[in-house]
């Protein structure tokens, strides 16, 4: 999943919505109607060597599937040919986002999938429309995005607490998010109205056909699960094996998802704090301190940073204020693997140096050492807001922030406000939700982690229950997503499914 700013702090938000469109699997009952996408399905990718052992190219899709004879756009694609030399087909991979690069994810194939899977399948990734190398949408320039991500707003006691914004603070956050949306729609690509996941799923089906696969084999993580669910619902008879790891619940709107996500990050925060207190280098306390004590000390750090920003050793003029402290901590809660880094970064922060936290946040938002951003934040917001109707009344977000604060005092309010850009997204560009059941599809494997902070386990349970052929595999543990994160039970079950199509028994649980 991906983070998104509420223009004052980090907001980890992913939209789960369905904009199901005509053109599902099959040929309409055997009729002789011509295929309006025949030209697209018959393309050949001019693969060229790129990087060590990889091949890269592009293929074309319609900008608007309602007008396949109209404007086209190029989708960038990358593959690692199967090690075995005689591929059984292609495995398409997507890391999530929205805004994540499948192209880059395929480039990390050695870590993304097992050696056995790489021997049997070409590993293929594409940058979805509007992302990375595929006609990227841009909403703000570097300076504008720096200001948006680091903005803080008037609160009752001056600590930029998103649960206690004054009337002026609410006006400020509304103005900032209206400005972001206006900038998206001013993007010269003209793609802002054609970025929904329903269209990405159609682009994926064109890729399946171009690759020469009769049915799709796919691994999607986080938001990538929503692409897979959309694909299965539109093209159920073209499903071979779909792994949906760290799933989204398609029945929720943006604001509902944000509030539920707050509870997930609260669980992750408390798990981090509990672990931290057992270690000699814990900056949040020591023997005799409770988790509440540790979380309270972090809350004090955030409030202090709002009043007096921490030092920024990068020398780029950005204030390490509450917003950026929060972004850095949230980034590190995605995985236990980051816990040592956040302990060290917090130790520096308590000494007045926010540089390490700033770097953690920069990694999350793809801001490189050259101070450039990739377009993941713009794509994330544009796709989220395209996928499902959201409340149009700002009061609904203010009420949601208050509700979220009850379960997650530190992060809940900012996550709720993080959905606000969708209140201003033009209604004509928002998909109408429909149920996702993928009736008639082959078994679809949904993988959930019990203490996943970004995509709570309940979402995986929900998606597996909605899909007619859904099979739920559970990993007990912490961190975002499950496959290839160190659990042999999960890895073996997923590999068996990808290689043979044989899913584990529904309800299988993998212990740590």
N, C-alpha and C positions, 0 to 999 in steps of 0.2 A: 504494500500500500504506500501512499505517499503523503507527505505533509502539505499543508497549505496555510498561508498566513491569513489572519483576520485583520491585517494591517495594524498590528499592535502586539502580536505574539504569534507563536506557532499554532497551527491547527492541523491536526492529523485527520484528514477527511478523505474518504472515498465514497463515491456515489454508487448506490446499487439500484438500478432502475431498468425497466424494460421498455424498449421502444420497438416492439416486434413489428416486422414489416412483411409485405407480401414477398413471395419468392422462396418459400421453404423448400424442404427436400423434395426430390422427385420431379416429374415432368408434367404434373397436373393430371395424373390418372391416365397417362399414355396418349394424350392428345398430340397432334402433329404441329402444335404451335412452334414457330421458330424461336430459338433462344436469343433474347435481346442482348445477352452478354457473350454471344459466341465469339466475337472478335477478341474479347478480353480473355476468355477461357482458352483460346487457341494461341495465345502469345508464347514466345520462347524467351527465356531470360538469357541475355548474352553474358554468361558468367566470365569473370576475369579474376586472375589471381590477386589476392589482397592479404596482407599479413602472412604469417607462416602457416601454410597449409589450408588457408581459407579461400573462399571464392565469394565475390560480391557482384551485385548487379541491381537492376531495377525492373519493375513491371508497372503497367498502367491500370488504373481503375477510374470509373466515372466519378466526377466530383459529386454528382447528384444521381442516385440510382433510379430516380423517377424520370431522368432524362439521359439515358446511357449514350445517346448520340451527341451529347453536349460536351462541355469542358472535361478534360482529363487531368489527372495528376499522377506523378510518378511516386511509387513506393520503393524505398531502399530496402534491400534484402541481402543477408549474408548467410553463408552456410559452411559447415565443416563436413566434408564428405566422410561417409562411414569408414571406419578403420578397417572393417572386414573386406572392403573392396567390392562387395556385392550387396548394396543396400536393399533392405526389405521395403524401404520407403523413406519418408521424411518425418521427422519429429519437429514440429514447430513449437518454439518456446517464447514466453513473454514474462517479464519480471514484475509487471504491475504498474502502478502509478495512480491514475492516468499520467502519462508523460514519460514513463520509463521506456528505454530503448531496447527493443527486442533484438535489434542489430548488434548492439554491444553485448547483450546477454548471450547471444549465440557465440560471440567472440570469447566468452568465458566458459565454453562448453565443457572443458575438462573439470570444472568445478560444479557446473549446473546439473550434469547427468553422469551416470556411472560409466565405467569403461565398457561394460557389456552392452549398454544402450548405444554408446557411440560406435561400437563395432557393427551394430545391426542397422542403424539409421543415420541418414544425413541429418545433422542438427541445424535447423534453419531458424533464423529470427528476422523480423521485419520491424522497422519503425512505423508505428501506426500513423495514419494521416494526421498532419498537424504537429508531428513530433520529430525532433532531431533532424534527420536527413530527408524527411518526407513532407516537403512544403511546410516547414515549422511555422506555427502561429506565434506572433510576438505581441505582447500586450503592453509591456513597459520596457524602456531601455535599462541599462545597468544602474544608472543613478536612480531612476524611478523605482526599480525593484528593491534597491538598497533601502530607499526611504519607506517603501511599503512594508517590507519585512521587519524593519526596525522601528516602526511608528508606535507611539504610545499616546494614550488619550486621557482626558481629564477624568479623574476618579475622586471619590469623596474625601479620601485622606491623602491623596497625592502619590500613592504607590502604584498607579496604573493597574489596579486590580480590575480585571474585566467583569467581575461580579458586582462592582460598585461604581459603574460609570455614572457620571453626572449627566444631566440633560445635554450639556455641551459636549461631553464625551461621546454620547450616542450620536449626536449630530456629526461629530468629527469622523467616527468610524463609518457612518453611512456615506459621508462624502468621499472618503478614501476608496470605499468599495464600488461606489458608482463610477468613480474615475477609472478604476481598474477595468470594469466592464466596458466602459466607453472606449478605452484604449484597445481592448480586444476587438471590438467591432470596427475600429479604424484600421486594423491590420490590412495591408494591401493585398494579401493573398485571397481575401474573400471567402475563406474557409470557415469562418466563425459559425455559420449556420449549418455546417455539414460535418460536425465533429463527433456526433453521438456514437455510442458503442454499437448500435445496430448497424451503422455503416462500416465500422471497423470489422465487425463479424462478416459482412459481405466481402470486404477486401480480403479477409482471411480465406474465404471460400474461393475467390479468384486465385489466390496463391496456391491453394490445394490443387486446383485444376491445372495451373501452370506447371506445378511440380510433377504432375502426372500421377497423383494419388487418387484412387477412387474414393477412399474415405480418409478422414483426418485423424492423425495421431498428434496429440497436443499436450503440452505442459504449461499451465498458467498459474502464476502465483499472485496472491493479493488481488489487485484490480484485474489482473490477467484471468482470474477465475470468472469474472463477469463477462469478459470477451468470450471465454469458452462456453459459458451458460447461454449467452445470446446465440452463439453459433449453433449449439445443440438444439435450441428452440426453433431456429429458423430452418436448419438443415438436419433434422434428426436421422435421416437415412444415410447421411454422409459421415456419421460418427463411427470411428473405429475404437479409439481409446482416448479419453480426455481425463487428465489429472488436474483437479482444481484444488489448489493447496493454499489454505488461508483465505477461506471463501467470504464473499459478500452475500448479504441477504437481499435479494432483488425486490422484496416487498416494502422496504423502507425508503422514505424520502431522505434528502440530504440532511435536514435538520435532525430527524430522528436518529440517523446514523451517527451524527456528530455527538449527540448526547450519550448514546450507548458506547461510543468509542472512549468517551471520557472515563467510564468505569473500567475499561480495559487498561488504560494507561495508569489509573490509580492502582490497580492490582500489580502492574509491572513496577511502579515506583516503590510500592511497599516491599515487594520482593527484593528489589535492589537495596533498599535501606536495611532490610533484615540481614541480607548477606554482608553488607558493608560493615555493620556493627560487630561482626565476628572477626574483622581484620584489623591489624595493627595500624594500617595506614588510612583508616576511615576518617574522612573529614567531617562526617555528620554526627560523630559521637564515639563512645566507647563502652566498655563494660558497665553495666548498670543502666545504660540508656535504653529507652524503648523505641520502637519504630515510630511512634507518634512524636517522640522527642527529635528523632532524626529528620522526619518530614517537616517538623516545625522549624528546625534550623535552616533547611532549604528554603522554606517560605520567607524567613527573615532575610536570607541572602537576596532573594528576588525583590523584596520590598526595598531593601537598601540600594540595590542596583538601579531601581527606578528613581530614587532620589539623588544618587551620586553614582554615575556609571563607572564600571571597572575599567582598568587600563587596557588599551588595545595595542599590543606589541607589533601588530602588522603595519601600523602607521598609515592607515588608509582613511582616517577621519571618521570611521563609524563608531558610534557609541555602543559599548557593551552594556546595554540597559536591561531592564526586566525582560523585554521581548526577546533579546538575543540570549540571555541566560536560559530562558525557558526553551528556546529552540534547541540549544546545545544539549540540555538535559533530555528533552524528548527524543532527540536523535539517538542518544545512547541507550534508550530504553527499548529499542527495537530488538536487541539481541544481548544475551549474557556476554557475548564476546566483547562487547563495548564497555562492560562494567569497569574493568581496570582503567580504561581511558577516562571515563567520567569521574571516577574517584580522584584521579590525578588532576583533572581539570577543575573539579570543585575545590580541591586543596589549594590550587593556585588562586581560585576566585576568592576564597576566604582570606587570602593574603593580598587581595586587591587587584589581581591580574586576571582578566577575562579572555586572554588570547586563545587559550586552548578550547574554551567553550565556543568562542567565535568560530574557530576552525571546524569543530564538530558540526555546527550549524551550516557552515559553508559547504561541507560535504553533503549534507542532507539536501540542500538546495542547488547542488551542482554549480557552485561558484568556485572557479578554479583560482590558482595562484596569480593568474593574470587578470583577475577581477572581472572576468567574463562569466556570464551565466549561459547554460544551455536553456532551452525553452520549456523545461519540465513544469515549472510553476504555471506558466500561461496555459499549457496544454491541460494540466490537471484541473484548473478551474473551468476552462472552456468545456471539457468533456463532462465533468461533474454536473455543470449547470445545464448541459444539453440533454442529460439522460433521464431526468425525472422532474416533475413539477415540484417547486418549493414554495413555502409561504411567501406572500408578497408584502406582508405587514411587518415592519421592523419590530413592532412590539412583540411579535412571536419569538424573535431571536433573543430579545431581552429577557423574556420569561424563561426561555430555554436555558439561558446562561445562569439564571438563578436556580433552576432545577438541577442543572449539571453540577453546580457548586456544592450541592448537598452530598453527592457521591464522590466528587473529585474536586476538592477546593482549589488546588493549584492549577490544574489544567482544564477542568471542565468548562468554565466560562469561556475561555478563549477558543476551545473547540466548538462550542455552540456558535459563537460569533463568526467562526471560520466559514460557516455556510452562507453568510450574508451576501456575497456577490450574486448568488443564484436568485435572490429576491429581485434583482435588476436585470437578469438575463432576458432578452426578448422572448415573449411567450411563444411566438411562432416558431422558434428554433428549439423548443423543448419537446421531447418525445412523450407520447401518451403511454402510460404504463399498462402492461398486460401480464398475466401470469406466465411463469416460466416452468414448463413441465417436460419439454422435449419428448413428447409422447412418441413411443416407438423406437427411441434411440437404444443403441447397445449400452451395456452398463457403463456408468460414468462414476469415476472415483473422486469423492470429495474428502479432503484431508484437513483436519482441524487440530489445533494445539490448544490445550485446556487453559493456558494462561498467556495466550497471544494478546499483546497490548493493542495492536493496530487493527486486527480483524478478530474481534472476540469469538470465542469458540461457539457461542450460540448461533452465530451467522452460518458457520459450517453445518451445524445441525439443521438449521432452517433450509439451506439450499439443498442438502441431501434429501430432506423430506419433501421438497417441492418437485424435484426431478423424479419422473416416473421410474427411471432406472438408476436413481442415485444410490450409491454405496458409501457409507461413512466409515472412514479410518481415523482413529483418534490417537494423537500423541500426547501423553501426559508430560507437561513441562512448561518451560518459559521460552519466550522469544517468538518472533514473527515467522510463520510458516514452518514446515516440518521436514520435507524431503531434502536430503543432502545437508542436514544440520547436525549430524552425528548420532542419529538413532538408527541402529542396524535393522530393527524390526520394520520401521517405516520404509527405509531404503529398499529392503528386500521385497516388501509388498508392492511398492510402486514399480520397481524394476520388473517383477513378474507380470504385472498388469500391462506395462508398456510393451513388453516383449511378446507376450502370449495372448493378451486381451482378457486374461483370467483375473477377475477382481477378487480381493479377499472377502471373507464373510462380512456382511453388513454388521457394523457395530464393533469390529475388531479394535482392541485397545493396545497400544504399544507403550509400555512403561519406560521410564527414563533408563 
